[in-house]
Amino acid sequence: MGKKYIMFVSEKGFLDKDNNFSIAGVVFDQDYCTNVEDKECELSSKVNYCKERILGKNGFEICIDDILLPQNEYKNINNDNKKEFINQMPTLFKKVKTNLILSSIKQSDGLRDDSYNKVVNNLLKNFYSFLIRKKATCGGIVIESKSDKESCIIQQKFFDIYNERRNNLIMTENSQEKINSFIVWEKANKKYGVGIEAANLLNNILYRVSNGLTEVDNSVISYIEYGSENKIFNIIENKIYRDKTIDASNKFSEKDLNTIDVFVNKVEKLKEELELKNIKIGDKEREINKLTQEMRSLKQRLEDAMKSRKNDNIILEILSDIDMKMKGFEMTASAMKS
């Protein structure tokens, strides 16, 4: 039975220095990122272990996305411990099992609504592709609950596009069943909270790096203490899912994708067999060329001998045989080349 996946989305998206508008989805296995009743998920376990080891018991109240913000939200946390925790974040995210789905488009003046629709649809399309590739049962979307008017408007717009996914994706009839849940959740609520925190943090890093900034603000931790390398970005960059199969203009089903996979495997196998045959043909061709040269040499010797023995029928017969064999070899070599 396939797994279920959740994509955490920061629905506002961001612009980069080249005026590209992007929205990122951070995808986890549902069991990996969801706390259920008294059972702590693996993602929470990894994050909380890191918090307790470095920040102590007070660290549990810290949201990992807030710790990178320039504002000092947590007065009771020692600043040196906070910096040590930030330095350990690359190690933490290297161990986190996640994928990122990034959807981008060049922002056009006066066409922002159209750009937003295209980016969200492309994000959903790639999430759908990801679910098929993983042979998942289904997937859902989680966005953080916010109270400001602007966020509510954007979230409603995102939901409207999601709600029309069957028509907009131009995929298969089961696209609604494949992506089958949309949840607005408070970050402070335990069930999906840690997934929202991780997604916010990674989105912030993507925004900063795409705008030519280092992933951590210098006011939070100096470059001398953290270094100038974008350590977390370099890790998550390798976790970005890139759809190599589905094009939005084509109607592919899960069955079609599996058929393509089988076909690609067969082509690869045939390619290997052809390479092996080409090696064997090359060996035979070299052997034929060698024999042909030997025959030509023998023919020349016999012709020389024939000049002194013009009536020797045996020599003429040998020459005739050699001519026939040479023609046969040359025909074979020519056929193998073609």
Backbone hydrogen bonds, N-H to C=O, Kabsch-Sander energy under -0.5 kcal/mol:
donor,donor_aa,acceptor,acceptor_aa,energy
5,Y,138,C,-1.7
6,I,28,F,-2.8
7,M,140,G,-2.8
8,F,6,I,-0.6
8,F,26,V,-3.0
9,V,7,M,-0.5
9,V,142,V,-2.2
10,S,24,A,-1.0
11,E,9,V,-0.9
13,G,10,S,-1.3
14,F,22,S,-2.3
16,D,20,N,-1.8
17,K,210,S,-1.5
19,N,16,D,-2.1
21,F,105,I,-3.1
22,S,14,F,-2.8
23,I,103,S,-2.3
25,G,101,I,-2.9
26,V,8,F,-2.6
27,V,25,G,-0.6
27,V,99,N,-3.4
28,F,6,I,-2.4
30,Q,4,K,-3.2
32,Y,29,D,-0.5
33,C,29,D,-1.4
34,T,30,Q,-1.1
35,N,33,C,-0.5
35,N,191,K,-2.1
36,V,34,T,-0.5
36,V,39,K,-1.6
37,E,35,N,-0.5
39,K,36,V,-2.9
40,E,38,D,-0.6
43,L,32,Y,-2.5
45,S,41,C,-2.3
46,K,42,E,-2.3
47,V,43,L,-2.3
48,N,44,S,-3.2
49,Y,45,S,-2.0
50,C,46,K,-1.7
51,K,47,V,-2.2
52,E,48,N,-2.9
53,R,49,Y,-2.3
54,I,50,C,-1.5
55,L,51,K,-3.2
56,G,51,K,-0.8
56,G,52,E,-0.9
59,G,56,G,-1.5
60,F,57,K,-1.2
61,E,58,N,-1.1
62,I,59,G,-1.5
64,I,62,I,-0.5
66,D,63,C,-1.0
67,I,63,C,-1.2
69,L,66,D,-1.6
73,E,71,Q,-1.3
75,K,73,E,-0.6
77,I,74,Y,-1.2
78,N,76,N,-0.5
82,K,78,N,-2.1
83,K,79,N,-2.1
84,E,80,D,-2.1
85,F,81,N,-2.3
86,I,82,K,-2.2
87,N,83,K,-2.2
88,Q,84,E,-1.2
89,M,85,F,-0.7
89,M,86,I,-0.9
92,L,88,Q,-2.0
93,F,89,M,-2.9
94,K,90,P,-1.5
95,K,91,T,-0.9
95,K,92,L,-0.8
96,V,92,L,-0.7
98,T,96,V,-1.0
99,N,27,V,-1.8
100,L,239,K,-2.3
101,I,25,G,-2.9
102,L,100,L,-0.5
103,S,23,I,-2.4
105,I,21,F,-1.9
107,Q,19,N,-2.5
111,L,108,S,-1.9
115,S,111,L,-2.4
116,Y,112,R,-2.5
117,N,113,D,-2.1
118,K,114,D,-2.2
119,V,115,S,-2.5
120,V,116,Y,-2.5
121,N,117,N,-2.5
122,N,118,K,-2.3
123,L,119,V,-2.1
124,L,120,V,-2.5
125,K,121,N,-2.6
126,N,122,N,-2.4
127,F,123,L,-2.0
128,Y,124,L,-2.6
129,S,125,K,-2.4
130,F,126,N,-2.5
131,L,127,F,-2.4
132,I,128,Y,-2.0
133,R,129,S,-2.7
134,K,130,F,-2.2
135,K,132,I,-1.4
136,A,131,L,-3.0
137,T,3,K,-2.3
138,C,3,K,-0.9
139,G,178,K,-2.5
140,G,5,Y,-2.3
141,I,181,S,-2.6
142,V,7,M,-2.2
143,I,183,I,-2.5
144,E,9,V,-0.5
145,S,185,W,-2.8
152,C,148,D,-2.0
153,I,149,K,-2.1
154,I,150,E,-2.2
155,Q,151,S,-2.8
156,Q,152,C,-2.1
157,K,153,I,-2.0
158,F,154,I,-2.8
159,F,155,Q,-2.5
160,D,156,Q,-2.4
161,I,157,K,-2.0
162,Y,158,F,-2.5
163,N,159,F,-2.9
164,E,160,D,-0.9
164,E,161,I,-0.6
165,R,162,Y,-1.8
167,N,164,E,-0.8
168,N,164,E,-2.7
169,L,165,R,-2.7
175,S,172,T,-1.5
178,K,174,N,-2.3
179,I,175,S,-2.1
180,N,139,G,-1.9
180,N,178,K,-0.7
181,S,139,G,-0.6
183,I,141,I,-3.0
185,W,143,I,-2.5
185,W,183,I,-0.6
189,N,186,E,-1.3
193,G,189,N,-1.2
194,V,190,K,-0.6
196,I,192,Y,-1.9
197,E,193,G,-2.4
198,A,194,V,-2.3
199,A,195,G,-2.3
200,N,196,I,-2.6
201,L,197,E,-2.3
202,L,198,A,-2.4
203,N,199,A,-2.4
204,N,200,N,-2.2
205,I,201,L,-1.9
206,L,202,L,-2.5
207,Y,203,N,-2.4
208,R,204,N,-2.4
209,V,205,I,-2.7
210,S,206,L,-2.2
211,N,207,Y,-0.8
211,N,208,R,-0.8
212,G,209,V,-1.8
213,L,208,R,-2.8
220,V,217,D,-1.6
221,I,217,D,-1.6
226,Y,222,S,-2.5
227,G,223,Y,-2.3
231,K,229,E,-1.6
234,N,230,N,-2.3
235,I,231,K,-1.0
236,I,232,I,-2.6
237,E,233,F,-2.5
238,N,234,N,-0.5
238,N,235,I,-0.8
239,K,236,I,-1.6
240,I,237,E,-1.0
241,Y,100,L,-3.6
243,D,241,Y,-0.5
244,K,242,R,-0.6
250,N,247,D,-2.0
252,F,250,N,-0.9
257,L,253,S,-2.2
258,N,254,E,-2.1
259,T,255,K,-2.3
260,I,256,D,-2.3
261,D,257,L,-2.3
262,V,258,N,-2.3
263,F,259,T,-2.5
264,V,260,I,-2.9
265,N,261,D,-2.2
266,K,262,V,-2.2
267,V,263,F,-2.5
268,E,264,V,-2.3
269,K,265,N,-2.1
270,L,266,K,-2.8
271,K,267,V,-2.4
272,E,268,E,-2.1
273,E,269,K,-2.4
274,L,270,L,-2.6
275,E,271,K,-2.3
276,L,272,E,-2.1
277,K,273,E,-2.4
278,N,274,L,-2.6
279,I,275,E,-1.7
280,K,276,L,-2.1
281,I,277,K,-3.0
282,G,278,N,-2.3
283,D,279,I,-2.0
284,K,280,K,-2.4
285,E,281,I,-2.7
286,R,282,G,-2.1
287,E,283,D,-1.9
288,I,284,K,-2.6
289,N,285,E,-2.6
290,K,286,R,-2.0
291,L,287,E,-2.2
292,T,288,I,-2.7
293,Q,289,N,-2.2
294,E,290,K,-2.0
295,M,291,L,-2.5
296,R,292,T,-2.4
297,S,293,Q,-2.0
298,L,294,E,-2.4
299,K,295,M,-2.9
300,Q,296,R,-2.2
301,R,297,S,-2.0
302,L,298,L,-2.3
303,E,299,K,-2.5
304,D,300,Q,-2.1
305,A,301,R,-2.0
306,M,302,L,-2.5
307,K,303,E,-1.2
308,S,304,D,-0.5
308,S,305,A,-0.9
309,R,305,A,-0.6
309,R,306,M,-0.6
312,D,309,R,-1.7
313,N,311,N,-1.2
316,L,312,D,-1.3
317,E,313,N,-2.0
318,I,314,I,-2.2
319,L,315,I,-2.4
320,S,316,L,-2.1
321,D,317,E,-2.3
322,I,318,I,-2.6
323,D,319,L,-2.3
324,M,320,S,-2.0
325,K,321,D,-2.4
326,M,322,I,-2.6
327,K,323,D,-2.1
328,G,324,M,-2.0
329,F,325,K,-2.5
330,E,326,M,-2.6
331,M,327,K,-2.1
332,T,328,G,-2.0
333,A,329,F,-2.6
334,S,330,E,-2.2
335,A,331,M,-2.2
336,M,332,T,-2.3
337,K,333,A,-1.8
338,S,334,S,-1.6
